[in-house]
């Protein structure tokens, strides 16, 4: 009986994790808003509001592991560094900060 309960619990956890694995579009929107909030430069905020999503989309790769995803965004071409983020439970957790 304990085995059956453990199996059902494991299946439920895997289902919940896979159902709450955020999509790439959610990540692009999140990184754009996060970068705009961290910027104190008005010109930079304006550029990000106009072209930020396309800039981040071009520099981002996604590794999907069904129950979570790892996003790697490379901003080195625009002088901002790299960031690695894990997406799980419809949340994004930065594993590395922006390196300048």
C-alpha positions in Angstrom: 0.0 0.0 0.0 2.9 2.4 0.8 4.4 1.7 -2.6 1.1 2.6 -4.4 0.8 5.8 -2.4 4.4 6.7 -3.2 3.9 6.0 -6.9 0.8 8.1 -7.0 2.5 10.9 -5.1 5.5 10.9 -7.5 3.2 11.0 -10.5 1.3 13.9 -9.1 4.5 15.8 -8.4 5.8 15.2 -11.9 2.5 16.3 -13.4 2.4 19.5 -11.4 6.0 20.3 -12.2 5.5 19.7 -15.9 2.2 21.7 -16.0 3.9 24.7 -14.3 7.0 24.6 -16.5 7.1 28.2 -17.9 7.3 28.8 -21.6 10.0 30.8 -23.5 7.6 33.7 -24.1 7.1 34.0 -20.3 10.8 34.1 -19.8 11.4 36.7 -22.5 8.7 38.9 -20.8 10.2 38.3 -17.4 13.8 39.1 -18.3 12.7 42.2 -20.2 10.8 43.6 -17.2 13.5 42.6 -14.8 16.2 44.3 -16.8 14.1 47.5 -17.2 13.5 47.6 -13.4 17.2 47.3 -12.7 18.2 50.0 -15.2 18.6 53.5 -13.9 19.3 54.9 -17.3 16.2 56.5 -19.0 17.6 55.9 -22.5 18.3 52.2 -21.8 14.7 51.8 -20.4 13.3 53.3 -23.6 15.3 51.0 -25.8 14.3 48.0 -23.7 10.6 49.0 -23.9 10.8 49.2 -27.7 13.1 46.4 -28.7 13.9 44.5 -25.6 11.9 41.4 -26.3 13.5 40.9 -29.7 17.0 41.5 -28.3 16.4 39.0 -25.5 14.7 36.5 -27.8 17.7 36.4 -30.2 20.2 35.9 -27.3 18.3 33.2 -25.4 18.5 29.4 -25.5 16.2 27.1 -23.7 16.9 23.6 -22.4 13.6 21.9 -21.6 13.7 19.0 -19.0 9.9 18.6 -18.9 9.6 19.4 -15.2 11.8 22.5 -15.4 13.7 24.5 -18.0 17.1 26.2 -18.0 17.3 29.5 -19.9 20.7 31.0 -20.9 20.7 34.5 -22.2 23.9 36.0 -23.7 24.0 39.8 -23.7 27.8 40.1 -24.4 27.1 41.6 -27.9 25.3 44.5 -26.2 27.8 44.7 -23.4 25.7 43.3 -20.6 27.2 39.8 -19.9 25.4 36.4 -19.5 22.7 35.1 -17.2 21.4 31.6 -16.5 18.0 31.1 -15.1 15.9 28.1 -14.1 12.2 28.1 -14.8 10.0 26.0 -12.4 6.5 26.4 -10.9 5.8 29.4 -13.3 8.7 31.2 -11.6 12.2 32.2 -12.8 15.2 31.8 -10.4 18.4 33.3 -11.6 21.3 30.9 -11.1 23.9 33.5 -12.2 23.7 37.3 -12.1 24.5 39.5 -15.0 28.3 39.6 -15.5 29.7 42.8 -16.9 
